[in-house]
Amino acid sequence: MIDQVTEQLAKIQLKDEDVATYIAGIVEDESMEDEEKREVIAEFLSETTDENTDKVIESILLAWKERQGNAEKARAEEKAKALEEIHEREKARQERSVKEMQENAELRRNHAKQLTKEERAQRERLMQQYGYDLDGVRENAKGETEIVYKDRSGGAAAPIETPTSSKSKTRSVANK
């Protein structure tokens, strides 16, 4: 900014680096309104030169506004670019997350749980104790997995009424 002020002051035959620095400081002061800056600079220049300073002051303030506008545009573009990058990273993260969830769901569907000997024996004891035998696993119309048990209680227990009215008991388990 000092170079621009020095250049404008040279047009009115004022070549003093200290004056240029002082005026640049006034112009860059954001606590002052433009009109107040114009008055302060005009008063200061009227004491240092007899030349008409209106055009010089206007040029200096206009150059400052233009410079501020360009800096603001650059900041806005930088912010927009950063936001775009954030949105792209978030979208990619969400896509990866959805893909991982789909892969995990597919693995869970395709991978039957392998029971250890102890787990199989315990399951068999429980099945015998409560009178049910696993008849099979099937998928219903809703895509849910149903486990079908045979009644091994010797007819003592009444079959559970289901809409299909079969003699075997079923229990629905949602696929996860």
Salt bridges, closest charged atoms under 4 A:
ASP34 OD2 - LYS65 NZ 3.07
GLU35 OE1 - ARG38 NH1 3.14
GLU58 OE1 - ARG38 NH2 2.85
GLU72 OE1 - ARG75 NH2 2.67
GLU90 OE2 - ARG93 NH2 2.54
GLU106 OE1 - ARG109 NH2 2.89
ASP133 OD1 - ARG152 NH1 3.44
GLU146 OE1 - ARG138 NE 2.89
